[in-house]
């Protein structure tokens, strides 16, 4: 029984998965912000790139 308690205590102290989950949430947030920025600024960026392409 003591061996099982030690094993469960070791699992509770393991925080590697928590760090990975935090990085995944940050990456998802950055992706959402980038998509929203492209939705709102996409037409302006497209116009600027068209102007630059036409001048070349």
N, C-alpha and C positions, 0 to 999 in steps of 0.2 A: 504494500500500500504506500509506503514511503517513497518507493521508486516512482510510482505513478504521480504522486504529489510533486516530486522534483521535476519530472518531465513536464507537467502542466505549468509549473512555475517558470521553467525555461522557455516554454512557448509564449507565455504572457510577456516575458521580457524582450522577446525578439521583435525589434522595431524596423527591420529591413523592409518589410512589406509596406509599412506605413510611409516611409520615405518615397518609395516607388509610387504609391498612390498619390502623394502630394505632387510629385513631378508630373504625373498624368493629368491631374486637375489643372495645374498651371498651363500645361501644353494645350489642353482643351480650351481654356479661357483665352489664350493667345490666338488660337485658331478661330474662335467665335468672334473676337474683336477684329481680326483680319477680314473675315467674311463680311461682317457688317460694314467695315470701312470700304470694301470693294463694292458693296451694294450701293452705298450712298455716293461714293466718289468715282464709280466706274465710268460714268459718262464723261466726266471732266477729264479723267486720265486718258480715255480713248480719244477725246478731241485733241488733247495736247500731243499724243503720240501720232495722230494723223497729221497734225500741222508739222511736226518735226520730220515725219517721213516724206511729206510732200516737198519740204524745202530741200531735202537731200536729193 
